[in-house]
Amino acid sequence: MRIGGSSFGTAGRKLYVFSMDGNGAAREGGSAWLWLRGIASPRLTVGVLLWMCVLTVWGTIAQADPAVGLYGATLRFFHSWFFRAPGGLPLPGGAATAALALLHLAASMATRLGPFRRRPGLWITHGGLAILIGGGLAAGRLSRDATLALAEGETASAAVSETEWELALVRRRADGGRDVEAWPLRSIRPGFRWTVNGMAEPLVVEAVFRSVEPPGGVSEVRPADLRPTARPADPRRALPAMVVRVGRETGVLVGEGQGLELPTTDARRPALLLRRERRPLPFTIRLIDFEKKLHPNTQMPRSFVSRVEVTEGGSRREVTISMNRPLRRGQWAVFQSSYMEPAGGPEISVLAVSENHVRLLPYIATVVMLAGMIVHYARPREDDP
């Protein structure tokens, strides 16, 4: 049987697909072509879209669980490749679903759109959709979030991660400042050695725990007091710990608790501590004023706004940050997140800081898809092959 430039034949129940080369000779391409056609099936389109809806609803409901929270639900359902449902059944997460959608889109373009010269608009539009899906997948892997908490008059040049930790060596300067060396906790393994100036022997990490039970009721924590636990669903609730040794002396660090004074001849009195990871900003922020407005006759906030001074490269400017008006600078964005009202203290503005190196991809994808639709509808129509 011949259709256009291709021939189809059957032998028993096996389907063979042939295409005609320039000399009119038939070439068999059955196996790969059938796989591509299977991946490009419209049924897979419906299945992927339905599963995305399930993930959205499931993840939204899970946010209400205090043990999971917004961040935990985002990691489990939307940024993961796979997650376990109740009963231990592994299910594809948002990352795996997006990767499958990208593969399905590529197969559909290869098997259903025909030659580019005949349907350039459709090819460009689908290419923009591929950029959009790929950008979302990359953002989940590459973006990083942190927090800034400032009272009026306070200044910060680094944001604090809510999920990642670091081991920091802090030295006090004569002018009241501090010099800090830090290593990400995720890169430290037992046996890690650290040579500190003024110390006769290196500092050695003997054990690292990603999360432990709070050692309550103990004045001085010992290694035997540590009780490792599974990493919580919300990584912000994790309490890491570490056992370090200098010579014959052993010390324990738990969360953001008390640090360890190191035996050294350094007059700057170096101390070792665990703390949430600091992420330097390319600018400095000073909170000038924080304003909160309530709904009439209630204590429910209607809006809250931070007026800040941003210093970068010797220049200063005032910026207003509100819930729908973030401060943007390159791959950085600073959002008004919430606020705190400590008893007897000033109000504290809480700002969310996002570092996203691919944040422009959704805009690029939108422009590409728009251009593709313009080409498709403005181009003289030809009969489909």
C-alpha positions as CSV (number, residue, x, y, z in Angstrom):
1,M,0.0,0.0,0.0
2,R,1.4,3.4,-0.9
3,I,0.5,6.8,0.7
4,G,2.4,9.8,-0.5
5,G,6.1,9.0,-0.4
6,S,5.8,6.1,2.1
7,S,4.9,2.5,1.8
8,F,3.3,0.4,4.5
9,G,3.3,-3.4,4.5
10,T,2.2,-6.2,6.9
11,A,3.5,-9.7,7.4
12,G,1.3,-11.6,9.7
13,R,0.7,-9.2,12.6
14,K,3.9,-7.3,12.4
15,L,3.8,-3.8,10.9
16,Y,6.7,-2.6,8.8
17,V,7.1,1.1,7.9
18,F,9.1,2.1,4.8
19,S,10.1,5.5,3.5
20,M,11.3,6.2,0.0
21,D,14.8,7.7,-0.5
22,G,15.9,9.8,-3.4
23,N,16.4,6.9,-5.7
24,G,13.0,5.4,-5.0
25,A,14.4,2.6,-2.8
26,A,12.5,1.6,0.3
27,R,14.2,1.9,3.7
28,E,12.7,0.1,6.8
29,G,12.3,2.4,9.8
30,G,9.7,0.5,11.7
31,S,11.0,0.1,15.2
32,A,12.1,3.7,16.0
33,W,9.2,5.2,14.2
34,L,6.6,3.1,16.1
35,W,8.3,4.1,19.4
36,L,8.1,7.8,18.5
37,R,4.4,7.4,17.4
38,G,3.6,5.7,20.7
39,I,5.3,8.5,22.8
40,A,3.5,11.1,20.6
41,S,0.1,9.5,21.3
42,P,-2.7,12.0,22.2
43,R,-3.7,9.6,25.0
44,L,-0.4,10.4,26.6
45,T,-1.2,14.1,26.3
46,V,-4.4,13.6,28.2
47,G,-2.7,11.5,30.8
48,V,0.1,14.0,31.5
49,L,-2.4,16.9,31.8
50,L,-4.7,14.9,34.1
51,W,-1.7,13.9,36.3
52,M,-0.6,17.5,36.5
53,C,-4.1,18.4,37.7
54,V,-3.8,15.7,40.3
55,L,-0.4,16.9,41.5
56,T,-1.7,20.5,41.7
57,V,-4.8,19.5,43.9
58,W,-2.8,17.0,46.0
59,G,0.0,19.5,46.6
60,T,-2.4,22.3,47.5
61,I,-4.2,20.2,50.0
62,A,-0.9,18.9,51.5
63,Q,0.1,22.5,52.3
64,A,-2.5,22.7,55.0
65,D,-0.7,20.0,57.0
66,P,1.5,21.8,59.6
67,A,4.0,19.0,59.4
68,V,4.4,19.6,55.6
69,G,3.7,23.2,55.0
70,L,4.1,25.2,51.8
71,Y,7.8,24.5,51.3
72,G,7.5,20.8,52.0
73,A,4.6,20.4,49.7
74,T,6.4,22.2,46.9
75,L,9.5,20.0,47.2
76,R,7.5,16.8,47.5
77,F,5.0,17.2,44.7
78,F,6.3,19.8,42.3
79,H,10.2,19.7,42.4
80,S,10.7,16.0,43.0
81,W,11.3,13.3,40.4
82,F,9.4,10.7,42.4
83,F,7.6,10.7,45.7
84,R,6.0,7.9,47.8
85,A,2.2,7.9,48.2
86,P,0.6,6.5,51.4
87,G,1.5,2.8,51.4
88,G,4.9,3.3,49.8
89,L,3.8,3.4,46.2
90,P,6.3,5.5,44.1
91,L,4.6,8.1,41.9
92,P,6.1,10.6,39.4
93,G,6.6,14.1,40.8
94,G,6.5,17.4,39.0
95,A,10.0,17.1,37.6
96,A,9.4,13.7,36.1
97,T,6.0,14.8,34.7
98,A,7.6,17.8,33.1
99,A,10.4,15.7,31.6
100,L,7.8,13.3,30.2
101,A,5.8,16.2,28.8
102,L,9.0,17.5,27.1
103,L,9.7,14.1,25.6
104,H,6.1,13.8,24.4
105,L,6.2,17.2,22.8
106,A,9.5,16.4,21.0
107,A,8.1,13.1,19.7
108,S,4.9,14.9,18.5
109,M,6.9,17.5,16.7
110,A,9.0,14.8,14.9
111,T,6.0,12.6,13.9
112,R,3.0,14.9,13.4
113,L,4.1,18.3,12.2
114,G,5.6,17.4,8.9
115,P,8.5,19.3,7.3
116,F,9.4,22.6,8.8
117,R,9.2,24.4,5.4
118,R,5.5,23.5,5.2
119,R,4.5,24.4,8.7
120,P,7.0,26.8,10.2
121,G,4.5,28.5,12.4
122,L,3.5,25.3,14.2
123,W,7.2,24.3,14.6
124,I,8.0,27.7,16.1
125,T,5.0,27.6,18.4
126,H,5.8,24.1,19.7
127,G,9.4,25.1,20.1
128,G,8.3,28.0,22.4
129,L,6.2,25.5,24.4
130,A,9.3,23.3,24.8
131,I,11.2,26.3,26.1
132,L,8.4,27.0,28.6
133,I,8.4,23.4,29.9
134,G,12.2,23.1,29.9
135,G,12.4,26.5,31.7
136,G,10.1,25.3,34.5
137,L,12.1,22.1,34.9
138,A,15.4,24.1,35.1
139,A,13.9,26.6,37.5
140,G,13.1,23.8,40.0
141,R,16.7,22.6,39.8
142,L,18.6,25.9,39.7
143,S,16.5,28.4,41.7
144,R,17.4,29.1,45.4
145,D,15.2,30.8,48.0
146,A,16.2,32.6,51.2
147,T,14.8,35.1,53.8
148,L,15.7,38.5,55.1
149,A,14.2,39.7,58.4
150,L,14.8,43.3,59.2
151,A,13.7,45.8,61.8
152,E,13.6,49.5,60.9
153,G,17.1,50.9,60.6
154,E,18.8,47.4,60.2
155,T,21.0,46.6,57.2
156,A,21.8,43.3,55.5
157,S,24.0,42.2,52.7
158,A,23.2,38.5,52.8
159,A,20.0,36.4,53.0
160,V,19.5,33.4,55.2
161,S,18.5,30.0,53.8
162,E,15.6,28.3,55.6
163,T,16.6,24.8,54.4
164,E,20.4,24.7,54.0
165,W,23.0,24.8,56.8
166,E,26.7,25.5,57.0
167,L,29.6,25.0,59.3
168,A,31.1,28.5,60.1
169,L,34.4,29.6,61.8
170,V,33.9,33.0,63.2
171,R,36.8,35.3,64.3
172,R,36.1,38.6,66.1
173,R,37.9,41.7,64.9
174,A,39.2,44.6,67.0
175,D,36.7,47.0,65.4
176,G,33.7,44.9,66.5
177,G,33.2,43.1,63.1
178,R,33.7,39.5,62.4
179,D,35.6,37.4,59.8
180,V,33.8,34.3,58.7
181,E,34.8,31.1,56.9
182,A,32.0,28.7,56.0
183,W,31.5,25.3,54.4
184,P,28.1,24.1,53.2
185,L,26.9,21.2,55.5
186,R,25.8,19.2,52.5
187,S,29.4,18.9,51.3
188,I,30.9,17.8,54.7
189,R,31.4,14.1,55.4
190,P,32.9,12.3,58.4
191,G,36.7,12.6,58.3
192,F,36.6,16.2,57.0
193,R,39.7,18.0,58.3
194,W,40.1,21.7,58.8
195,T,43.4,23.3,59.7
196,V,42.9,26.5,61.8
197,N,45.6,29.1,62.3
198,G,46.9,29.0,65.9
199,M,45.9,25.4,66.5
200,A,48.4,22.7,67.0
201,E,46.2,20.0,65.6
202,P,43.5,20.1,62.8
203,L,39.8,20.0,63.5
204,V,38.3,16.7,62.5
205,V,34.6,16.0,61.8
206,E,33.7,12.6,63.3
207,A,29.9,12.5,62.6
208,V,27.3,14.5,60.7
209,F,23.5,14.2,61.3
210,R,21.1,15.8,58.9
211,S,18.4,15.8,61.6
212,V,18.2,14.8,65.3
213,E,15.7,15.0,68.1
214,P,16.1,18.1,70.2
215,P,18.3,17.1,73.2
216,G,16.1,18.7,75.9
217,G,17.0,18.8,79.5
218,V,20.7,18.4,78.9
219,S,23.1,21.2,80.0
220,E,26.0,19.9,77.9
221,V,25.2,17.7,74.9
222,R,27.4,14.7,74.4
223,P,27.7,12.5,71.3
224,A,25.7,9.8,73.1
225,D,22.8,12.2,73.6
226,L,22.2,12.6,69.9
227,R,19.2,10.7,68.5
228,P,19.1,10.8,64.7
229,T,15.7,11.1,63.0
230,A,14.3,10.9,59.5
231,R,14.5,14.1,57.6
232,P,11.1,15.8,58.1
233,A,8.7,16.4,55.2
234,D,9.3,20.2,55.6
235,P,13.1,20.6,55.5
236,R,12.9,23.8,57.4
237,R,12.1,21.8,60.5
238,A,15.3,19.7,60.3
239,L,17.7,20.0,63.2
240,P,21.2,19.1,62.1
241,A,24.1,18.1,64.4
242,M,27.8,17.5,64.2
243,V,30.5,15.8,66.3
244,V,33.9,17.4,66.0
245,R,37.3,16.6,67.6
246,V,40.4,18.7,68.2
247,G,43.2,16.5,69.6
248,R,41.6,14.5,72.4
249,E,38.8,17.0,73.0
250,T,35.4,16.3,71.5
251,G,32.5,18.7,71.0
252,V,28.9,18.6,69.7
253,L,27.1,21.2,67.7
254,V,23.3,21.1,67.5
255,G,21.3,23.4,65.2
256,E,21.9,27.1,65.9
257,G,22.8,26.4,69.5
258,Q,25.9,27.4,71.4
259,G,29.1,27.4,69.4
260,L,32.4,25.8,70.4
261,E,35.4,28.0,71.5
262,L,38.5,26.6,69.9
263,P,41.7,26.0,71.8
264,T,44.0,28.4,69.9
265,T,46.6,31.1,70.3
266,D,44.7,33.4,68.0
267,A,43.7,36.6,69.8
268,R,40.5,36.8,67.7
269,R,39.1,33.9,69.7
270,P,37.7,31.8,66.9
271,A,34.5,29.9,67.5
272,L,32.9,27.1,65.5
273,L,29.2,26.9,65.0
274,L,26.4,25.5,62.9
275,R,24.1,28.1,61.3
276,R,21.7,28.4,58.5
277,E,23.5,29.1,55.2
278,R,24.2,32.7,54.3
279,R,23.8,33.8,50.7
280,P,25.6,37.0,49.8
281,L,23.6,39.6,47.8
282,P,25.0,41.8,45.1
283,F,23.5,44.8,47.0
284,T,22.9,46.0,50.5
285,I,19.3,46.6,51.9
286,R,18.4,48.9,54.8
287,L,14.9,49.0,56.0
288,I,13.7,52.6,56.3
289,D,10.1,52.0,57.3
290,F,7.6,49.2,57.5
291,E,3.9,49.9,57.2
292,K,1.0,47.5,57.9
293,K,-2.6,48.2,57.1
294,L,-5.5,46.2,58.5
295,H,-9.0,45.5,57.2
296,P,-11.6,47.8,58.9
297,N,-12.6,46.6,62.4
298,T,-10.4,43.5,62.3
299,Q,-6.8,42.5,63.1
300,M,-6.4,40.9,59.7
301,P,-3.7,42.5,57.6
302,R,-4.8,44.0,54.3
303,S,-1.4,44.8,53.1
304,F,2.2,45.4,54.3
305,V,4.8,47.5,52.7
306,S,8.6,47.9,53.2
307,R,10.4,51.1,52.2
308,V,14.1,50.2,51.8
309,E,17.3,51.8,50.7
310,V,19.3,49.8,48.2
311,T,23.1,50.4,48.0
312,E,25.0,49.0,45.1
313,G,28.3,50.0,43.6
314,G,28.4,53.3,45.6
315,S,24.9,54.4,44.5
316,R,21.8,54.5,46.7
317,R,18.2,54.5,45.8
318,E,14.9,54.1,47.7
319,V,12.6,51.3,46.7
320,T,9.1,50.3,47.9
321,I,8.6,46.6,48.2
322,S,5.0,45.3,48.6
323,M,3.2,42.0,48.1
324,N,2.7,42.6,44.4
325,R,5.7,44.9,43.7
326,P,9.0,43.0,44.2
327,L,12.5,44.4,43.9
328,R,14.2,42.9,40.9
329,R,17.9,43.0,40.0
330,G,19.2,40.5,37.4
331,Q,18.5,37.0,38.6
332,W,17.5,38.3,42.1
333,A,14.0,39.2,43.3
334,V,13.0,40.4,46.7
335,F,9.4,39.9,47.7
336,Q,7.4,41.2,50.7
337,S,6.6,37.9,52.4
338,S,5.3,38.6,55.9
339,Y,6.1,40.3,59.2
340,M,6.7,39.6,62.9
341,E,5.6,41.5,66.0
342,P,7.9,40.6,68.9
343,A,6.6,41.3,72.3
344,G,8.0,44.6,73.4
345,G,10.1,45.1,70.3
346,P,9.7,46.8,66.9
347,E,7.9,45.2,64.0
348,I,10.1,43.1,61.7
349,S,9.6,42.9,58.0
350,V,10.2,39.5,56.5
351,L,11.4,39.5,52.9
352,A,11.6,36.5,50.6
353,V,14.7,36.4,48.4
354,S,14.7,34.3,45.2
355,E,17.8,33.7,43.0
356,N,16.6,32.3,39.6
357,H,19.1,32.3,36.7
358,V,16.4,31.2,34.2
359,R,13.6,33.6,35.2
360,L,13.5,35.1,31.7
361,L,12.8,31.8,29.9
362,P,9.0,32.1,30.4
363,Y,9.0,35.5,28.8
364,I,11.2,34.2,25.9
365,A,8.9,31.2,25.4
366,T,5.8,33.5,25.3
367,V,7.4,35.7,22.6
368,V,8.5,32.6,20.6
369,M,5.0,31.1,20.8
370,L,3.4,34.4,19.8
371,A,5.8,34.7,16.8
372,G,4.9,31.1,15.8
373,M,1.2,31.8,15.8
374,I,1.7,35.0,13.8
375,V,3.7,33.1,11.2
376,H,1.2,30.3,11.1
377,Y,-1.9,32.5,10.5
378,A,-0.2,35.2,8.4
379,R,1.5,32.8,6.0
380,P,-0.4,31.7,2.9
381,R,-2.1,28.4,3.6
382,E,-1.1,25.3,1.7
383,D,-2.9,22.0,1.5
384,D,-1.6,19.7,4.2
385,P,0.3,16.7,2.9
